[in-house]
Structure formats: structure tokens, C-alpha cells
Amino acid sequence: MIIDSAVHQFLTFSLGSESYAVKVKNVREVLEVVPITHVPGMPAFMKGVLNLRGSVVPVIDLRKKFGMTEAVKTVDTSIIIMEIENGEDTIQIGVFVDSVHAVIELLPDKIEPAPSMGINMKTGFIDGMCEYENKFLIILNINQILSTEELIQLPNKEEILLAGESVSSEEA
């Protein structure tokens, strides 16, 4: 039996009063809030797209995805650019969060498995939980947050260009 004793790095952030973490290997960068272009017909949790050095990057609001109320944007609000593995492809997405905290290191034996929430609760996107600085930290698997159907709904560059005049820019 091989025991994983390597330290893993996570980026921590907040949504409301809850603390979350994602593996650093999935994080590309953290941005201040930038203008988001709304794309008609997208799911409610889909804020739109942003232009990241010439690339169109879909942006989701994790608060809406998790059924939370929409937050008022503050100076701490950030967009984390992450990479999601979708089969053989890697997709970049932006994720709105209330605030970004720090990169931390955790040993695997400090991470407890996600609790069973009942048959109707989908918790496959939770890799585990741990106590960190006297708070529970929910460790997310960014590759599981969006379903295959939701990934298919993410707008691509061609859809943005086709939307043309009907796409309006708004300050996120």
C-alpha cells in the first residue's frame, strides 16, 4: 500500500462566510474584477465572458452555482482563472469569488472525505474538508463543479462573434 505523504498546495478563497480551496495546479491566475460581456441564453450561474489577452474566457459565479444569494462586488471580489479538464481538452474558466486569501500547504492525512449528504445531494465536486485556522475549509474539485452538459453550454469564441450587436458589456 502506497501512502501519499506529499504536501499539496491549495489556493483558499471565500464565498460568504464559508472558506474554500482548490488545488494550485488548476489555478492559472487571479484577476481583479474586469468588465464581463453578457452572452444571451446562458445559465443563470454563467456571468458571461472576459477577454484575457485575446482569448475568450467564460466566467461563472460560484455563489449562484452553489445556490447562494448574489454578493455585492467589493474591492476584495476577484476572478480566479482556472483550468478544467474535459476529457482530453483543457478549458479555461473564470470563477467569481468574494475574496482570495492565500496559498496553503496541507498533508493528505489532514483532509477528511466529503460527508455523505443523502441520496439527492450531489457532492462529487467536494474533494474533502479539513480544519484550518479554526475554520472548516471545503476543498473543491474544480473538474467536477460543472457537469458535462454545463460545459457544453459554455460559450465559445464563434458564439460570441455571432452574438454581435446583441451582446452588451456590463461592469461585473
Secondary structure, 3 states (H helix, E strand, C coil): CCCCCCCEEEEEEEECCEEEEEEHHHEEEEEECCCEECCCCCCCCEEEEEEECCEEEEEEEHHHHCCCCCCCCCCCCEEEEEEEEECCEEEEEEEEECEEEEEEEECHHHCECCCCCCCCCCCCCEEEEEEECCEEEEEECHHHHCCHHHHHHCCCHHHHHHHHHHCCEECC
